[in-house]
């Protein structure tokens, strides 16, 4: 009886440790806002453009559909992600506008706000909600 109780207790502790150690980004996030602005131009803000799923192994899947200035964009490409010191997150995805290093502006359990630039005075803001 004691051996059985010890095995069950050990199993519960192991499961708790494994699930509590997953990164806060792991899971599916709604892309609630995606904004692009360029110095001297009007900014473009899009709401609820799709989802991004972050997996614990550093991979993920995007399901994004949006239209900018009449051009329809569908981004359903897989990606790799890396969290860097709670300051940056890098997304690698061939041919995706989201593939870059983002500066983490807000880092909450159910809300993320990131900013990035393409090096030509264009700033992008991405807001994610769980």
C-alpha positions as CSV (number, residue, x, y, z in Angstrom):
1,X,0.0,0.0,0.0
2,X,2.8,2.4,0.9
3,X,4.7,1.6,-2.3
4,X,1.5,2.3,-4.4
5,X,1.0,5.6,-2.6
6,X,4.7,6.6,-3.2
7,X,4.4,5.8,-6.9
8,X,1.2,7.9,-7.3
9,X,2.7,10.8,-5.3
10,X,5.9,10.7,-7.4
11,X,3.8,10.7,-10.6
12,X,1.8,13.7,-9.5
13,X,5.0,15.6,-8.6
14,X,6.6,14.8,-11.9
15,X,3.5,15.9,-13.9
16,X,3.3,19.1,-11.9
17,X,6.9,20.0,-12.5
18,X,6.8,19.2,-16.2
19,X,3.7,21.3,-16.8
20,X,4.7,24.2,-14.6
21,X,8.0,24.6,-16.4
22,X,6.6,25.2,-19.8
23,X,7.2,28.7,-21.2
24,X,4.4,31.3,-21.0
25,X,4.4,31.6,-24.8
26,X,3.4,27.9,-25.3
27,X,-0.1,27.7,-26.5
28,X,-2.3,29.3,-29.1
29,X,-2.5,33.1,-29.2
30,X,-4.9,35.3,-31.0
31,X,-3.3,38.1,-33.1
32,X,-5.6,40.8,-31.8
33,X,-3.8,43.7,-33.4
34,X,-1.1,44.1,-36.2
35,X,-0.1,47.7,-37.0
36,X,2.4,49.0,-39.5
37,X,3.4,52.7,-39.5
38,X,6.0,54.5,-41.5
39,X,7.4,57.9,-40.7
40,X,5.3,60.5,-42.5
41,X,2.6,58.1,-43.7
42,X,-0.7,57.0,-42.2
43,X,-0.5,53.9,-40.1
44,X,-2.4,50.7,-40.9
45,X,-3.9,48.8,-38.0
46,X,-5.6,45.4,-38.4
47,X,-7.6,43.5,-35.8
48,X,-8.1,39.8,-35.2
49,X,-6.0,38.6,-38.2
50,X,-5.6,35.0,-37.0
51,X,-3.7,32.8,-34.6
52,X,-0.2,31.8,-33.8
53,X,0.5,28.6,-31.9
54,X,3.8,28.4,-30.0
55,X,5.0,24.9,-29.2
56,X,7.3,23.9,-26.3
57,X,10.0,22.6,-28.7
58,X,10.6,26.1,-30.2
59,X,8.4,25.5,-33.3
60,X,5.0,26.9,-34.1
61,X,2.3,27.4,-36.7
62,X,0.6,30.5,-38.0
63,X,-2.9,30.8,-39.4
64,X,-3.1,34.5,-40.4
65,X,-5.4,36.1,-43.0
66,X,-5.5,39.8,-43.6
67,X,-5.8,42.4,-46.3
68,X,-3.6,45.5,-46.6
69,X,-4.5,48.1,-49.2
70,X,-6.5,45.6,-51.2
71,X,-3.8,43.0,-51.2
72,X,-4.9,39.7,-49.5
73,X,-2.3,37.9,-47.4
74,X,-2.5,34.4,-46.1
75,X,0.4,33.3,-43.8
76,X,0.0,29.7,-42.8
77,X,3.7,28.9,-42.7
78,X,5.4,27.0,-39.9
79,X,7.9,29.0,-37.8
80,X,10.7,28.6,-35.2
81,X,10.8,30.8,-32.2
82,X,13.4,31.7,-29.6
83,X,12.8,33.7,-26.4
84,X,15.8,35.9,-25.5
85,X,16.1,37.2,-21.9
86,X,12.5,38.5,-21.6
87,X,13.6,41.4,-24.0
88,X,13.4,39.8,-27.4
89,X,11.6,37.1,-29.3
90,X,12.9,35.8,-32.7
91,X,10.5,34.3,-35.2
92,X,12.0,32.5,-38.2
93,X,9.6,31.7,-41.0
94,X,10.6,31.7,-44.7
95,X,8.7,34.3,-46.7
96,X,6.7,35.7,-43.7
97,X,6.3,39.3,-42.7
98,X,6.4,38.2,-39.1
99,X,9.9,36.6,-39.5
100,X,12.2,38.9,-37.5
101,X,13.4,39.7,-34.0
102,X,10.7,41.5,-32.0
103,X,11.3,43.8,-29.0
104,X,9.0,42.7,-26.1
105,X,7.2,45.8,-24.8
106,X,4.6,44.0,-22.6
107,X,5.0,40.5,-21.3
108,X,2.0,39.2,-19.4
109,X,0.5,35.7,-19.0
110,X,-2.4,36.4,-21.3
111,X,-1.2,39.5,-23.3
112,X,1.9,40.2,-25.3
113,X,2.9,43.4,-27.1
114,X,5.9,43.4,-29.4
115,X,7.5,46.0,-31.7
116,X,9.9,45.7,-34.6
117,X,11.3,47.6,-37.5
118,X,12.4,46.7,-41.0
119,X,15.3,49.2,-41.0
120,X,13.6,51.7,-43.3
121,X,11.6,53.8,-40.8
122,X,8.7,51.2,-40.8
123,X,7.6,50.1,-37.3
124,X,5.4,47.2,-36.7
125,X,3.4,46.4,-33.5
126,X,2.0,43.0,-32.7
127,X,-0.5,42.3,-29.9
128,X,-1.3,38.8,-28.9
129,X,-4.0,37.6,-26.5
130,X,-4.7,34.2,-25.0
